[in-house]
Amino acid sequence: MIRNWAPGAWTVYFGEVPGWLDGCGSRIASSFGRGGGETACAPHRRTRAPTPGHPLHPPTPASPYPNPSRTLSGGALSPTCLGIRWPCFVRWRLPLPGIIMKGLFKSKPRTPAELVRQTRDLLAYVDANPNPRNGKRDDKMIELCKNIRELKFILYGNNEAEPVADSCAQLTQEFFRENTLRVLIVCLPKLNLEVQKDATQVVANLQRQQVNSRLIAADYLEANKDLLDLLISGYEDMDNALHYGLMLRECIRHQCVARYILESDQVNKFFDYIQIPNFDIAADAIKTFKHNGDASVLSIQELMTRHKSTVAEYLSKNFDCFFTEFNSRLLSSPNYLTKRASVKLLGDMLLERSNSRTMVRYVSSKDNLIILMNLLRESSKNIQNEAFHVFKLFVANQNKPPEIITILIANKRKLLLLLDNLKLDKEDEQFEADKAQVIGEIATLH
């Protein structure tokens, strides 16, 4: 039995290593005596060597060390001292030959780059062997799960340690060097749920990692735009749509990604995905359209609010097409949460300074005014309040088209009554001031 008795020393109980130790701790005349060992009593020495082949003292003629059965004085150890558990012990500062000390020799830890390469190989194996009954595949999946979790720990840290910048940089470089992102996205449906969650977090974090002050994820995605098509079409996979949606929103952090989606036909797919009966998926598709949307709405929000200059350019070129779809499929949606999130998104887009031209064009349309007036009549106070923030833009427009003025005058009494009853759950001075200004403006119309 081996125990760590003191710093830098190994405590060896005598009974475990017959033939090497004097039971009472007598110093043995061996190479170990030069580097360590302890002295103890010597009553168990004798001048005659034990019988060759003694079961408690096997001969070791081939040993490179001096005969361990002899003491410093040249005498032999007593057989009674060999193989018996004496109460004393011997302390050694050198490892004993022939004894495997578990935990002393550990495998060399893997570098972040090696970990990524091994993960890529495991993903390739899982992709090539989809049969779940394959026993070897189960072993590979367990190893893959451990690897991806370790990647996550390197990027996010844990309760005991913060992420190390150099390790994160090595991991990021290797991840994008050999198309590991592509393999991971393709293999995602074949992984179990826990691995999918960890993998999604890894991909999300990598979009923010800088190497030499540069987001290399952006360069990679710009050169591999087909991966964005894969992520968008992932909304059609009911089992993995939420994972793909989170990855996509993190990729939209890069302006080149947002521009590609807006300039391609892919943006129109979000209007379809928002109509998916599965609420979680539909809500996730909405959030991708808005940056920092609340938890109930999830992808079109991110797309339309993060990169302001790109969005402004897109809306100026695609005003009619975009708002025709937006009004008919989002603002008119029968789903309460979709409608509420869409009205809020509309307000955020129109109130953004970079979209001022788009705002003026939108509030000059009588069709848009009618839609907002109907939203003011919704039974939901939340939808009413969100609609008010857009409706006030029609009233505040100093260059109202005649058709807008005509509609406001024709509905003056109803609008004043509705606005007077419009209240927030909590007092908001700004809201009350805006409402008073709108009421005053409508009252003066004639």
DOSE-53166 format. One line per 8 residues: number of its first residue (from 1); for each residue y negated, x, z of C-alpha. Coordinates in nm, 2 decimals. Layout:
NUM = Y:X:Z ~ ...
***
This chain:
1 = 0.00:0.00:0.00 ~ -0.34:0.14:-0.10 ~ -0.67:0.05:0.07 ~ -1.02:0.18:0.04 ~ -1.06:0.32:0.39 ~ -1.39:0.50:0.35 ~ -1.65:0.56:0.08 ~ -1.51:0.81:-0.17
9 = -1.16:0.82:-0.01 ~ -0.83:0.63:-0.06 ~ -0.62:0.53:0.24 ~ -0.25:0.55:0.17 ~ 0.00:0.41:0.41 ~ 0.29:0.65:0.44 ~ 0.58:0.42:0.37 ~ 0.46:0.35:0.02
17 = 0.49:0.70:-0.12 ~ 0.80:0.87:0.02 ~ 0.83:1.24:-0.03 ~ 0.45:1.30:-0.07 ~ 0.31:1.24:0.28 ~ 0.39:1.36:0.62 ~ 0.44:1.04:0.82 ~ 0.20:1.15:1.09
25 = -0.06:1.27:0.85 ~ 0.03:1.64:0.84 ~ -0.15:1.82:0.56 ~ 0.08:1.87:0.27 ~ 0.08:2.20:0.08 ~ 0.01:2.07:-0.26 ~ -0.27:2.07:-0.51 ~ -0.41:1.78:-0.32
33 = -0.46:2.00:-0.02 ~ -0.73:2.18:-0.20 ~ -0.93:1.88:-0.28 ~ -0.87:1.66:0.02 ~ -0.64:1.54:0.28 ~ -0.64:1.53:0.66 ~ -0.46:1.73:0.93 ~ -0.25:1.56:1.20
41 = 0.03:1.65:1.43 ~ 0.32:1.87:1.31 ~ 0.62:1.78:1.52 ~ 0.80:1.63:1.22 ~ 0.82:1.96:1.04 ~ 1.14:2.17:1.02 ~ 1.23:2.49:0.85 ~ 1.52:2.36:0.65
49 = 1.46:2.15:0.34 ~ 1.63:1.81:0.33 ~ 1.95:1.76:0.14 ~ 1.89:1.76:-0.23 ~ 1.90:1.41:-0.38 ~ 1.82:1.25:-0.04 ~ 1.74:0.88:-0.12 ~ 1.42:0.90:0.08
57 = 1.31:1.23:-0.08 ~ 1.39:1.25:-0.45 ~ 1.34:1.60:-0.59 ~ 1.06:1.65:-0.83 ~ 1.13:1.98:-1.00 ~ 0.93:1.89:-1.31 ~ 0.61:1.81:-1.13 ~ 0.31:2.03:-1.22
65 = 0.21:2.03:-0.86 ~ 0.36:2.25:-0.58 ~ 0.65:2.11:-0.40 ~ 0.50:1.82:-0.20 ~ 0.78:1.84:0.05 ~ 0.65:2.15:0.21 ~ 0.38:2.19:0.47 ~ 0.11:2.45:0.49
73 = 0.34:2.66:0.71 ~ 0.61:2.66:0.44 ~ 0.84:2.44:0.64 ~ 1.00:2.13:0.50 ~ 0.91:1.78:0.60 ~ 1.16:1.61:0.83 ~ 1.36:1.33:0.67 ~ 1.26:1.11:0.96
81 = 0.91:1.14:0.84 ~ 0.99:1.02:0.49 ~ 0.99:0.66:0.38 ~ 0.92:0.54:0.74 ~ 0.61:0.33:0.82 ~ 0.43:0.55:1.07 ~ 0.12:0.42:1.25 ~ -0.08:0.70:1.12
89 = -0.22:0.75:0.77 ~ -0.34:1.01:0.53 ~ -0.67:1.00:0.35 ~ -0.69:1.14:0.00 ~ -1.00:1.21:-0.21 ~ -0.80:1.25:-0.53 ~ -0.59:0.99:-0.70 ~ -0.22:1.02:-0.64
97 = -0.01:1.09:-0.96 ~ 0.24:0.83:-1.06 ~ 0.07:0.54:-0.88 ~ -0.10:0.28:-1.09 ~ -0.41:0.17:-0.90 ~ -0.50:-0.18:-1.03 ~ -0.87:-0.22:-1.10 ~ -0.95:0.15:-1.09
105 = -0.93:0.20:-1.47 ~ -1.10:-0.08:-1.65 ~ -1.15:-0.13:-2.03 ~ -1.48:-0.03:-2.17 ~ -1.72:-0.32:-2.18 ~ -1.80:-0.46:-2.52 ~ -2.15:-0.41:-2.67 ~ -2.34:-0.72:-2.79
113 = -2.27:-0.62:-3.15 ~ -1.90:-0.58:-3.09 ~ -1.89:-0.92:-2.92 ~ -2.05:-1.08:-3.22 ~ -1.81:-0.92:-3.46 ~ -1.51:-1.03:-3.25 ~ -1.65:-1.38:-3.23 ~ -1.69:-1.39:-3.61
121 = -1.33:-1.28:-3.66 ~ -1.21:-1.55:-3.42 ~ -1.42:-1.82:-3.60 ~ -1.26:-1.70:-3.93 ~ -0.92:-1.74:-3.78 ~ -0.99:-2.09:-3.64 ~ -1.13:-2.19:-3.98 ~ -0.82:-2.06:-4.17
129 = -0.58:-2.22:-3.92 ~ -0.69:-2.58:-3.85 ~ -0.35:-2.70:-3.73 ~ -0.40:-2.78:-3.35 ~ -0.02:-2.74:-3.29 ~ -0.05:-2.37:-3.37 ~ 0.02:-2.19:-3.04 ~ -0.16:-1.88:-3.15
137 = -0.46:-2.09:-3.24 ~ -0.48:-2.21:-2.89 ~ -0.50:-1.86:-2.76 ~ -0.76:-1.77:-3.01 ~ -0.96:-2.08:-2.92 ~ -0.96:-1.98:-2.55 ~ -1.08:-1.63:-2.64 ~ -1.34:-1.78:-2.87
145 = -1.47:-2.00:-2.59 ~ -1.50:-1.70:-2.36 ~ -1.68:-1.50:-2.63 ~ -1.94:-1.77:-2.71 ~ -2.00:-1.83:-2.34 ~ -2.06:-1.46:-2.30 ~ -2.31:-1.47:-2.59 ~ -2.49:-1.75:-2.42
153 = -2.51:-1.55:-2.10 ~ -2.66:-1.25:-2.28 ~ -2.93:-1.47:-2.44 ~ -3.01:-1.69:-2.14 ~ -2.90:-1.48:-1.85 ~ -2.75:-1.65:-1.54 ~ -2.82:-1.70:-1.17 ~ -2.77:-1.34:-1.10
161 = -2.95:-1.16:-1.38 ~ -3.22:-1.22:-1.64 ~ -3.16:-1.16:-2.01 ~ -3.19:-0.79:-2.12 ~ -3.43:-0.76:-2.42 ~ -3.23:-0.47:-2.58 ~ -2.90:-0.66:-2.56 ~ -3.06:-0.97:-2.70
169 = -3.20:-0.77:-2.99 ~ -2.86:-0.61:-3.07 ~ -2.69:-0.95:-3.06 ~ -2.95:-1.11:-3.28 ~ -2.94:-0.84:-3.54 ~ -2.56:-0.85:-3.57 ~ -2.55:-1.23:-3.57 ~ -2.76:-1.25:-3.88
177 = -2.64:-0.93:-4.05 ~ -2.29:-1.06:-4.14 ~ -2.35:-1.43:-4.18 ~ -2.21:-1.53:-3.84 ~ -2.45:-1.83:-3.83 ~ -2.30:-1.96:-4.15 ~ -1.94:-1.93:-4.02 ~ -2.04:-2.10:-3.70
185 = -2.21:-2.39:-3.87 ~ -1.91:-2.44:-4.10 ~ -1.65:-2.41:-3.82 ~ -1.84:-2.63:-3.57 ~ -1.64:-2.95:-3.63 ~ -1.31:-2.75:-3.57 ~ -1.42:-2.63:-3.22 ~ -1.36:-2.82:-2.90
193 = -1.65:-2.99:-2.72 ~ -1.74:-2.72:-2.47 ~ -1.74:-2.45:-2.73 ~ -1.97:-2.67:-2.95 ~ -2.22:-2.71:-2.67 ~ -2.23:-2.34:-2.60 ~ -2.25:-2.26:-2.97 ~ -2.54:-2.50:-3.02
201 = -2.73:-2.34:-2.74 ~ -2.67:-1.99:-2.88 ~ -2.80:-2.09:-3.23 ~ -3.10:-2.26:-3.07 ~ -3.19:-1.95:-2.87 ~ -3.15:-1.72:-3.16 ~ -3.43:-1.89:-3.35 ~ -3.67:-1.76:-3.08
209 = -3.54:-1.40:-3.06 ~ -3.77:-1.14:-3.19 ~ -3.65:-0.80:-3.32 ~ -3.93:-0.55:-3.36 ~ -4.19:-0.83:-3.32 ~ -4.03:-1.03:-3.60 ~ -3.83:-1.35:-3.60 ~ -3.54:-1.24:-3.82
217 = -3.39:-1.59:-3.81 ~ -3.67:-1.71:-4.03 ~ -3.60:-1.44:-4.29 ~ -3.23:-1.52:-4.28 ~ -3.29:-1.90:-4.33 ~ -3.54:-1.85:-4.60 ~ -3.27:-1.66:-4.79 ~ -3.00:-1.91:-4.71
225 = -3.16:-2.25:-4.75 ~ -2.83:-2.41:-4.83 ~ -2.75:-2.38:-4.45 ~ -3.04:-2.62:-4.39 ~ -2.88:-2.87:-4.63 ~ -2.56:-2.84:-4.42 ~ -2.74:-2.91:-4.10 ~ -2.92:-3.21:-4.24
233 = -2.60:-3.36:-4.38 ~ -2.45:-3.30:-4.04 ~ -2.61:-3.63:-3.93 ~ -2.34:-3.80:-4.14 ~ -2.08:-3.65:-3.91 ~ -2.08:-3.90:-3.62 ~ -1.89:-3.66:-3.38 ~ -2.12:-3.36:-3.43
241 = -2.45:-3.52:-3.54 ~ -2.62:-3.44:-3.21 ~ -2.52:-3.07:-3.22 ~ -2.64:-3.04:-3.58 ~ -2.96:-3.22:-3.50 ~ -3.05:-2.98:-3.21 ~ -2.98:-2.68:-3.43 ~ -3.20:-2.82:-3.71
249 = -3.49:-2.89:-3.48 ~ -3.48:-2.54:-3.35 ~ -3.47:-2.41:-3.71 ~ -3.78:-2.62:-3.80 ~ -3.97:-2.39:-3.56 ~ -4.00:-2.17:-3.87 ~ -4.27:-2.28:-4.11 ~ -4.06:-2.18:-4.41
257 = -3.79:-2.42:-4.30 ~ -4.03:-2.71:-4.25 ~ -4.18:-2.65:-4.59 ~ -3.84:-2.64:-4.76 ~ -3.74:-2.97:-4.61 ~ -4.07:-3.14:-4.69 ~ -4.08:-3.02:-5.04 ~ -3.72:-3.11:-5.12
265 = -3.56:-3.46:-5.13 ~ -3.40:-3.39:-4.80 ~ -3.69:-3.55:-4.60 ~ -3.60:-3.89:-4.74 ~ -3.26:-3.87:-4.59 ~ -3.41:-3.90:-4.24 ~ -3.52:-4.25:-4.32 ~ -3.16:-4.33:-4.39
273 = -3.03:-4.16:-4.08 ~ -3.27:-4.35:-3.86 ~ -3.10:-4.67:-3.97 ~ -2.76:-4.55:-3.85 ~ -2.61:-4.80:-3.61 ~ -2.52:-4.53:-3.36 ~ -2.83:-4.53:-3.14 ~ -2.80:-4.16:-3.02
281 = -2.78:-4.04:-3.38 ~ -3.07:-4.26:-3.50 ~ -3.29:-4.15:-3.21 ~ -3.21:-3.79:-3.28 ~ -3.31:-3.83:-3.64 ~ -3.64:-3.96:-3.53 ~ -3.71:-3.67:-3.29 ~ -3.66:-3.42:-3.57
289 = -3.98:-3.58:-3.72 ~ -4.19:-3.51:-3.41 ~ -4.26:-3.20:-3.20 ~ -4.21:-3.26:-2.82 ~ -4.11:-3.62:-2.85 ~ -3.99:-3.80:-2.55 ~ -3.62:-3.82:-2.46 ~ -3.56:-4.16:-2.63
297 = -3.66:-4.04:-2.97 ~ -3.52:-3.74:-3.14 ~ -3.58:-3.51:-3.58 ~ -3.85:-3.66:-3.80 ~ -4.11:-3.61:-3.52 ~ -4.06:-3.24:-3.50 ~ -4.09:-3.20:-3.87 ~ -4.42:-3.39:-3.90
305 = -4.61:-3.25:-3.61 ~ -4.52:-2.88:-3.55 ~ -4.66:-2.70:-3.86 ~ -5.00:-2.87:-3.91 ~ -5.12:-2.71:-4.23 ~ -4.78:-2.76:-4.40 ~ -4.77:-3.12:-4.30 ~ -5.13:-3.19:-4.41
313 = -5.05:-3.04:-4.75 ~ -4.74:-3.25:-4.78 ~ -4.91:-3.58:-4.68 ~ -5.19:-3.52:-4.93 ~ -4.94:-3.48:-5.21 ~ -4.69:-3.74:-5.11 ~ -4.91:-4.00:-4.93 ~ -4.79:-4.32:-5.12
321 = -4.42:-4.22:-5.12 ~ -4.41:-4.12:-4.75 ~ -4.60:-4.41:-4.60 ~ -4.43:-4.67:-4.81 ~ -4.10:-4.56:-4.65 ~ -4.26:-4.51:-4.31 ~ -4.41:-4.86:-4.30 ~ -4.12:-5.05:-4.44
329 = -3.83:-4.87:-4.27 ~ -3.98:-4.74:-3.94 ~ -4.27:-4.96:-3.84 ~ -4.08:-5.27:-3.95 ~ -3.75:-5.16:-3.79 ~ -3.57:-5.43:-3.58 ~ -3.48:-5.16:-3.33 ~ -3.73:-5.15:-3.04
337 = -3.71:-4.78:-2.96 ~ -3.74:-4.68:-3.33 ~ -4.04:-4.90:-3.37 ~ -4.21:-4.77:-3.06 ~ -4.15:-4.41:-3.14 ~ -4.27:-4.46:-3.50 ~ -4.60:-4.62:-3.39 ~ -4.66:-4.33:-3.16
345 = -4.57:-4.08:-3.43 ~ -4.81:-4.25:-3.67 ~ -5.09:-4.22:-3.41 ~ -5.02:-3.85:-3.35 ~ -5.03:-3.78:-3.72 ~ -5.35:-3.97:-3.80 ~ -5.53:-3.83:-3.50 ~ -5.45:-3.47:-3.59
353 = -5.77:-3.30:-3.71 ~ -5.59:-3.13:-4.00 ~ -5.48:-3.48:-4.13 ~ -5.83:-3.63:-4.13 ~ -5.82:-3.70:-4.51 ~ -5.49:-3.87:-4.47 ~ -5.62:-4.08:-4.18 ~ -5.92:-4.20:-4.37
361 = -5.70:-4.30:-4.66 ~ -5.45:-4.48:-4.43 ~ -5.72:-4.69:-4.25 ~ -5.88:-4.79:-4.58 ~ -5.57:-5.00:-4.67 ~ -5.56:-5.37:-4.59 ~ -5.18:-5.37:-4.60 ~ -5.17:-5.10:-4.33
369 = -5.42:-5.30:-4.12 ~ -5.20:-5.61:-4.14 ~ -4.90:-5.41:-4.02 ~ -5.10:-5.28:-3.72 ~ -5.23:-5.63:-3.63 ~ -4.88:-5.76:-3.63 ~ -4.77:-5.47:-3.40 ~ -5.05:-5.57:-3.16
377 = -4.88:-5.91:-3.13 ~ -4.54:-5.76:-3.02 ~ -4.40:-5.88:-2.70 ~ -4.36:-5.52:-2.58 ~ -4.66:-5.39:-2.40 ~ -4.56:-5.04:-2.49 ~ -4.56:-5.11:-2.86 ~ -4.89:-5.30:-2.82
385 = -5.05:-5.00:-2.65 ~ -4.93:-4.75:-2.91 ~ -5.04:-4.98:-3.19 ~ -5.39:-5.01:-3.03 ~ -5.45:-4.63:-3.07 ~ -5.39:-4.67:-3.45 ~ -5.58:-5.00:-3.48 ~ -5.89:-4.86:-3.32
393 = -5.92:-4.62:-3.61 ~ -5.96:-4.91:-3.86 ~ -6.24:-5.05:-3.65 ~ -6.41:-4.72:-3.58 ~ -6.42:-4.63:-3.95 ~ -6.79:-4.62:-4.05 ~ -6.70:-4.67:-4.42 ~ -6.48:-4.97:-4.40
401 = -6.39:-5.12:-4.73 ~ -6.50:-5.48:-4.78 ~ -6.14:-5.61:-4.77 ~ -6.10:-5.45:-4.42 ~ -6.42:-5.61:-4.30 ~ -6.31:-5.95:-4.44 ~ -5.98:-5.94:-4.26 ~ -6.13:-5.84:-3.92
409 = -6.39:-6.12:-3.95 ~ -6.13:-6.38:-4.04 ~ -5.93:-6.29:-3.73 ~ -6.21:-6.21:-3.49 ~ -6.14:-6.48:-3.23 ~ -5.77:-6.40:-3.21 ~ -5.83:-6.02:-3.20 ~ -6.09:-6.05:-2.92
417 = -5.86:-6.26:-2.71 ~ -5.57:-6.03:-2.77 ~ -5.76:-5.72:-2.69 ~ -5.91:-5.87:-2.38 ~ -5.56:-5.93:-2.24 ~ -5.44:-5.59:-2.34 ~ -5.38:-5.38:-2.03 ~ -5.20:-5.07:-1.92
425 = -4.96:-5.06:-1.62 ~ -5.18:-4.79:-1.47 ~ -5.56:-4.77:-1.49 ~ -5.69:-4.54:-1.76 ~ -6.06:-4.50:-1.79 ~ -6.04:-4.36:-2.15 ~ -5.82:-4.65:-2.26 ~ -6.06:-4.91:-2.11
433 = -6.36:-4.73:-2.27 ~ -6.19:-4.73:-2.61 ~ -6.10:-5.10:-2.58 ~ -6.46:-5.20:-2.48 ~ -6.59:-5.01:-2.79 ~ -6.34:-5.18:-3.02 ~ -6.42:-5.52:-2.88 ~ -6.79:-5.46:-2.92
441 = -6.75:-5.34:-3.28 ~ -6.55:-5.65:-3.38 ~ -6.79:-5.89:-3.20 ~ -7.08:-5.76:-3.41 ~ -6.90:-5.82:-3.74 ~ -7.03:-6.10:-3.95
***
